Amino acid sequence: MTIQIPDDLARFLEGIAAAQKKTVEQVALDQLRSIVDKTSSPEPVLSALRELPHPSSAAVDELDAAIAGARLPARSEGMFDGSLLK
């Protein structure tokens, strides 16, 4: 596969490659791999979730009450028998 990149990006990669004593291709592949590894790995997501504060039991109770208060009563009549159209 051949990827065409702008000249300024190529010069930037050449500078990084020279500093790291690598080829431009090696630097480009290293950078692409680091992007792919970060986005496809579950570890960063799990790490971020573990850093979130745990909700208090009062907050959980409040959420449960809000969910229960927002529930609508179930109705079986009128759904398909046409009685809602009368």
C-alpha positions in Angstrom: 0.0 0.0 0.0 1.2 3.5 -0.8 0.0 6.5 1.2 0.6 9.9 -0.2 1.2 12.6 2.4 1.8 16.4 2.2 5.4 17.6 1.9 5.3 19.3 5.3 4.2 16.1 7.0 6.9 14.2 5.2 9.5 16.7 6.4 8.2 16.4 9.9 8.4 12.6 9.8 11.9 12.8 8.4 12.9 15.0 11.3 11.5 12.5 13.8 13.0 9.6 12.0 16.5 11.2 12.0 16.2 11.9 15.7 15.2 8.3 16.5 17.6 6.8 14.0 14.8 5.1 12.1 13.4 5.2 8.6 10.4 7.4 7.9 8.4 4.2 7.3 9.3 2.9 10.7 8.2 6.1 12.4 5.0 6.2 10.4 4.2 2.6 11.3 5.0 3.1 14.9 2.7 6.1 15.1 -0.1 4.3 13.3 0.2 1.3 15.5 0.1 3.4 18.6 -3.2 5.0 17.4 -4.8 1.7 16.6 -3.6 0.1 19.8 -5.1 2.9 21.9 -8.5 2.8 20.2 -9.0 -0.9 20.0 -7.7 -1.8 23.4 -10.3 -2.1 26.3 -7.7 -1.3 28.9 -7.9 2.5 28.6 -11.7 2.3 28.8 -11.6 0.1 31.9 -8.9 2.3 33.5 -11.1 5.4 32.9 -14.1 3.7 34.4 -12.2 2.5 37.4 -11.1 6.1 38.1 -14.7 7.3 38.3 -16.0 7.9 41.8 -18.5 5.3 43.0 -22.0 6.6 43.6 -23.2 6.7 47.1 -26.1 4.5 48.2 -28.2 7.6 48.6 -27.6 8.6 45.0 -28.5 5.1 43.8 -31.7 5.2 45.9 -32.5 8.6 44.4 -32.0 7.2 40.9 -34.1 4.2 41.6 -36.9 6.4 43.0 -36.7 8.7 39.9 -37.0 5.7 37.6 -39.9 4.2 39.5 -41.7 7.6 39.5 -41.4 7.9 35.8 -42.8 4.6 34.9 -46.2 4.5 33.2 -48.8 1.9 34.1 -48.9 -1.0 31.7 -52.1 -1.2 29.6 -53.0 -4.2 27.6 -56.4 -3.0 26.4 -56.6 -0.7 23.4 -53.2 -1.5 21.9 -54.5 -3.5 19.0 -58.2 -3.9 19.4 -59.1 -0.4 18.1 -60.6 0.8 21.4 -58.1 3.7 21.5 -59.6 5.0 18.2 -63.1 5.5 19.7 
